[in-house]
Amino acid sequence: MSGWVPVIAGGAVGGISFFSWGAVRKGENQVLIRSCIILTLVCCYLMWAIMYLAQLHPVIKPKRGDLRLEE
């Protein structure tokens, strides 16, 4: 796994957002539906990307608990 995975997934989310822009039927709530779909996709992507990158490069170094303390 690398840092390119969020970039590729972001491109996929961008493509799905672009597709959903044209897939929504015309009507009085067209702008509301488009906004909801795109905001949902962006928020889900951001949550996933932040969690993925936090696990890829942790801020705190993990410590092993099964080691004896040296005296």
C-alpha positions in Angstrom: 0.0 0.0 0.0 1.2 3.5 -0.7 0.2 7.1 -0.6 -1.2 6.9 -4.2 -4.2 4.9 -3.1 -6.1 8.0 -1.8 -5.2 9.9 -5.0 -6.6 7.1 -7.2 -9.7 6.8 -5.0 -10.1 10.6 -5.2 -10.1 10.4 -9.0 -12.8 7.7 -8.8 -14.9 9.8 -6.4 -14.5 12.8 -8.8 -15.6 10.6 -11.7 -18.7 9.3 -9.8 -19.5 12.9 -8.9 -19.2 14.1 -12.5 -21.5 11.2 -13.6 -24.1 11.9 -10.9 -24.2 15.6 -12.0 -25.7 14.5 -15.3 -27.6 11.5 -14.1 -30.1 13.5 -11.9 -33.4 14.1 -13.5 -34.6 17.6 -14.1 -37.1 19.0 -11.7 -37.5 21.6 -9.0 -35.2 19.7 -6.5 -32.4 19.0 -9.1 -29.8 21.3 -7.4 -30.6 19.9 -4.0 -30.3 16.3 -5.1 -27.0 17.0 -6.9 -25.6 18.8 -3.9 -26.6 16.0 -1.5 -25.0 13.3 -3.7 -21.8 15.2 -4.2 -21.4 16.3 -0.6 -22.1 12.8 0.6 -19.4 11.4 -1.7 -16.9 14.0 -0.7 -17.5 13.6 3.0 -17.2 9.8 2.8 -14.1 10.0 0.8 -12.5 12.5 3.2 -13.3 10.3 6.2 -11.9 7.3 4.5 -8.7 9.1 3.3 -8.0 10.6 6.7 -8.3 7.2 8.4 -6.2 5.5 5.7 -3.4 8.0 5.9 -3.5 8.0 9.7 -2.9 4.2 9.6 -0.3 4.5 6.9 1.9 7.0 8.8 1.0 6.9 12.5 1.9 9.9 14.6 2.7 7.9 17.8 5.1 5.0 17.4 3.4 1.7 18.6 5.1 0.0 21.6 5.2 -3.7 22.1 3.7 -4.9 25.3 5.2 -8.4 25.4 8.8 -7.2 26.1 10.4 -7.3 29.6 11.7 -4.1 31.1 15.5 -4.1 31.4 16.7 -3.5 34.9 
